[in-house]
Amino acid sequence: MTEPRDAAQSREDTVTDSHRGGWRPWGLEGRLVVTIVAVVALIFATVSIATGAILGSILQSNLDNEVTEATAKALRTVHDAPQVAAGTEDAAALLASGPFEPGFLIVIESAFGSVTGGYIDADGTASSLNDSQVAQIVQQLGQPGEGGPVREITIDGVGTYRMLALGGGSFAIASGLPVSQVTETLAQIATTVALLTAGGLVLLGLAVTVIVRRSLRPLRVVADTAERVASVPMAEGEVSIADRVPASETDERTEIGRVGHALNTLLDHVDASLEARQRNEERMRRFVADASHELRTPLASIRGYSELSLRDPQLSETTESALSRIQAQSLRMTRLVEDLLLLARLDEGQELVYGVVDLTQLAVEALGDAQVAGPEHVWLLEVDEEPVTVPGDSARLQQVVVNMLANARTHTPAGTEVTLSVGRESSPAEGGRATDSAVIRVHDNGPGIEPAIADELFERFSRADRSRARQTGGTGLGLSIARAIVHAHHGEISVESRPGDTTFTVRLPLPTHADRTGPAARAAAQ
């Protein structure tokens, strides 16, 4: 089963997939600018609508007053022109004879029942209304003599008017002015307000963008510092965090400055903790190395005395059994001490003796030893026709292969097929260039590795058998030693496992042409 990813990696993959799909969250700067501009635009729109409604009401009231005054004036004019009241002159002739403002419309009913109408067009010319237009006015307004409030009338071919009907004794009139005066005024005001509002919003957006960007600059500095610190590997080894938020961005009188100051304080604590951890690790590493070194001598003495005592022919059966147990345990303790000493020296960068290592020959020898140690398993070997060579420590690389084969033999049942393969592979690297690697794989068709322990398989003292039974494994240092040796050779070791398919893979960098012909390679060959 493939090694499961942790929750943080899963969240990162989810965010990456979302970005690939086209969705990208807005930053704080964009949200602030858009929110402020949107709120101000909503306020401007509300004020403009309310102002337009009030101004429209005022303009309509003024227009009604003008209609009332114009109607009264027309009534006096008709009264002074008896030929109109007598029906011998129509409304258009009356409009042509007197000064009336453009757009003025009048309908006159004479004493004899004839109804005529006319209006002043935009260029000041008096025009007559046809019978259909007059009928529309009468139908919507009523007979001219009926009176009533100012009403809004729509006339085909002429437009919409505010009209008032008045009676004059032997005749009656209805006159009005066009509503287009009000609508044009409102349209001009609305256009002016819209242009000013748009310009104001653009200026507001630019000003807010500049202010917000300058205000959030310290926060971006904090984020950049946090990203640089997050990219520093801190899992192992000597770690020092040198990045800090500049002092100019840590003013505790501001909210963002307090964040920067808090981050610097946190980084100081983390740096101090990492230094303390490194000191403890170095102290523990020296202790393990010194203790392992010191234990080798008494263990060798115990093993030597037990071997010497076992040669005595006069030993009783009980004593001989006890001495055999002492010898076996001393050998097991010696192996454990040697492993701990090797790990400590690898951690310090020691213990490796570089040369040219033939991985193909190494695999043949390791598989031969495994066949002897585990005859109940099926052992297979797959190698290239040409030998695969790498620079490294032959003894330690052989220990890596032996440990992986021993792990497969120990944790799989009899009859399991174990395949050891050695070859070359190319993999893409940064910058688009391919890198060649020597690859060692140990594959088996056993029951597989439990997912619960896959993440800690290469940790020290990690065991698949939690009961720590002697027959199902050793000390739990074999794979951790293999990883330490591979890392010391600048390689990688990994495992993929599912029931019936488990593969341990070691990748070691192959030397480039310059490496193969350089002084170091020639010295190693000698």
HELIX and SHEET records of a PDB file:
HELIX    1   1 ALA A    7  ARG A   20  1                                  14    
HELIX    2   2 LEU A   28  HIS A   79  1                                  52    
HELIX    3   3 PRO A   82  ALA A   85  1                                   4    
HELIX    4   4 ALA A   91  SER A   97  1                                   7    
HELIX    5   5 ASP A  131  LEU A  141  1                                  11    
HELIX    6   6 PRO A  144  GLU A  146  5                                   3    
HELIX    7   7 SER A  180  ALA A  230  1                                  51    
HELIX    8   8 ALA A  247  GLU A  249  5                                   3    
HELIX    9   9 GLU A  255  LEU A  310  1                                  56    
HELIX   10  10 GLU A  317  ASP A  347  1                                  31    
HELIX   11  11 LEU A  359  ALA A  373  1                                  15    
HELIX   12  12 SER A  394  THR A  410  1                                  17    
HELIX   13  13 GLU A  430  GLY A  432  5                                   3    
HELIX   14  14 PRO A  451  ALA A  454  1                                   4    
HELIX   15  15 ARG A  470  THR A  472  5                                   3    
HELIX   16  16 GLY A  478  ALA A  488  1                                  11    
HELIX   17  17 HIS A  513  THR A  517  1                                   5    
HELIX   18  18 PRO A  519  ALA A  525  1                                   7    
SHEET    1   A 6 ALA A 126  SER A 128  0                                        
SHEET    2   A 6 VAL A 115  ILE A 120 -1                                        
SHEET    3   A 6 LEU A 105  GLU A 109 -1                                        
SHEET    4   A 6 ALA A 172  PRO A 178 -1                                        
SHEET    5   A 6 GLY A 159  GLY A 167 -1                                        
SHEET    6   A 6 ARG A 151  ILE A 155 -1                                        
SHEET    1   B 2 GLY A 355  ASP A 358  0                                        
SHEET    2   B 2 THR A 389  GLY A 392 -1                                        
SHEET    1   C 5 VAL A 378  VAL A 383  0                                        
SHEET    2   C 5 GLU A 417  PRO A 428  1                                        
SHEET    3   C 5 ALA A 434  ASP A 444 -1                                        
SHEET    4   C 5 ASP A 501  PRO A 509 -1                                        
SHEET    5   C 5 GLU A 492  ARG A 498 -1                                        
END                                                                             
